Amino acid sequence: RTNSHSLVRINHEMSSVASSSMRVSWMSRRCGALIGHSRHQHRSQSRRCSPALVAASSSSSSTSAAPAVTTSSSASATPPTTPVPAYAPPLTIASVKADASENVQKTFTLQGWVRTVRAQKAMSFVELNDGSCLSGLQILCSSTTTDNYTLLENNDIATGAAVRVTGTLQESPAKGQAVELAATSLELVGVVVDPATYPLSKKRHTLEYLRTQAHLRPRTNVIGAVARIRSELSYATHTFFRGHGFWHVHTPIITASDCEGAGEQFVVTTLLGEGAEQESAEELEAAISEQGSAVRAAKDAKSDDVQAQVAKLLELKEKLAAASAGPADPNDVENDFFARRTSLTVSGQLNAEAFACALGKVYTFGPTFRAENSNTSRHLAEFWMVEPELAYADLQTDLSCAASYLRHCCQHVLDNCAEDVAFLDKNVFQRNDENEGTTLIERLQSVATQGFKAITYTEAVNLLLESGAKFEFPVEWGVDLQSEHERYLCEKVFNGPVAVTDYPKDIKAFYMRLNDDGKTVAAVDLLVPGVGELIGGSQREERLDVLERRMREMNLEPEDLWWYVDLRKYGSVPHAGFGLGFERLVQYCTGMENIRDVIPFPRYPGHADF
């Protein structure tokens, strides 16, 4: 009886619910409340009712609720979907050749770019390379067994074309290669529009010419080998620091500070762009006149867009006022985007220090910029820096970390880039009297296996003065060591890598910790044969008063770097770090003479193509 009265009430209430879908949802909630009330009544009457009756009542209640729930869920059912499969990378030539003996007589599908084509009457030989390794794979194509062989007969497949081939791997009778692929099908994926204009012909090209073809030069053996070694060095960098408990921090590219104090920075501003894009006053006056007519016409027609036309007119008048005032002043930093002078960063060190004083050990690895008008083989306007920072560390800890990192990188290249290193050693690395005929492999082994010898700057100057050697730049205490001095110490005096510490304070940055003698700072440079300085580091100045005094001595205002000074006010600790120019490391590991050939798209004075 209670349920029947309730159902009458529910029916009356439901008549006021508008839509059928709303009724379904409302009915589900209302019946749920009724079922709960009914079950409460059953429990209270269980001592008077038979177990069978209670069970029947519960079953009836559950059954009556089911249609409402089912109807509600079907109303919100999602359409059928297709699952996204896991990424399955295609086979590479390197992976097939790695297990060549086991893969013989197996069928593979490979893809890549054609290096050379040697066509005969009924057979052709195509050298295929996919970038996974230095040496490609010879593809044997036959007019009788290879589908689409006419592509070769018609010269549609030329050097530089992209193809996909399927065939059986077999042992090769040719010298210098263990296996080749007997193609059963050949597909032209990307055509060379005009083979006669393809910039990378079969002949050997100079590195200078290849810089003019930076978009295609990765297809050459030299630049491809350098690119793979660079990638492995990047991987080795991350594995070393993560393996030693460092956290990776991304520091800003746009900065308001000059970490090195050199002043050779690229300025970031929007003021020049605004001035260059302004329309002339005459053009704006004509536009205003035309727009005024449009406003009057809209008002006469009592159009709905009168306000929009008036707003456009006012915007044009504002542009005219700005144009009459002349171009924006690039020195008016208060009206610039950041409301202060900003530039592209030369280092992420200062920002990394802040995170080191919270996370313990961090490193940053990213692009840095310097507007140094230099066209030497050692300088770039855009380059990458590896910069770790260690809290609770002194100079000795810093030196140990730097040396271990460098050894790790060299060993990683020896272990993972043997084919590329051997090629560069044979075709690029210059053996001469300066390196006493040392091979590239021996150079890497010397760093990977030898310990670094450490001397002070003062000891280094004395060794150079006592050597009797003639240098282009004279040596004396208080001047910075040049590349010729650094290489002489490595190659002639110690015959291996060496660390020089405790430089004069006047030739080093403000953030380096002042030594007790008051004349030198706790700095260190790691020097290697063939290059000179590869890593520069220091213990950072953690004493507030000393840091502020050093900044003022170097014409820097502590207020301009207030946040950096703050680190010395709130829980300051001894800390240290170093910086490595990544391109210098790639140069060292590849034997490349010019730094422009170890970065994908070099930026230097007068060149920002690609």
Buried (B, 14 or more C-beta within 10 A) or exposed (E): EEBEEBEEEBEEEEEEBEEEEEBBBBBBEBBEEBBEEBBEEBEEEEEEBEEEEBEEBBEEBEEBBEEBEEBBEEEEEEEEEEEEEEEEEEBBBBBBBEEBEEBEEEEBEBBBBBBBBEBEEEBBBBBBBBBBBBBBBBBBBBBEBBEBBEBBBEEBBBBBBBBBBBBBBBEBEEEEBEBBBBBBBBBBEEBBEEBEEBBBEEEEBEBEEBBBBBEBBBBBBBBBBBBBBBEBBBEBBBEBBEEBEBBBBEBEBEBBBBBBBEEBBBBBBEBBEBBEEBBEBEEBBEBBEEBBEBBEEBEEEEBEEBEEBBEBBEEBBEBBEBBEEEEBEBEEBEEBBEEEBBBBBBBBBBBBBBBBBEBBBBBBBBBBBBBBEBEEEBBBBBBBBBBBBBBEBBBBBBBEBBBEBBBBBBBBBBEBBEBBBBBBBEEBBEEEEBBEEBBBBEBBBBBBEBEBBBBBBBBBBBBBEEBEEEEEEEBEEEBBBBBBBBBBBBBBBBBBBBBBBBBBBEEBBBBBBBBEEEBBBBBBBBBBBBBBBBBBBBBBBBBBEEBBBBBEEEEBEBEBBEEBBEBBEEEBBBBBBBBBBBBBBBBBBBBBBBBBBBBEBBBBEEBEEE
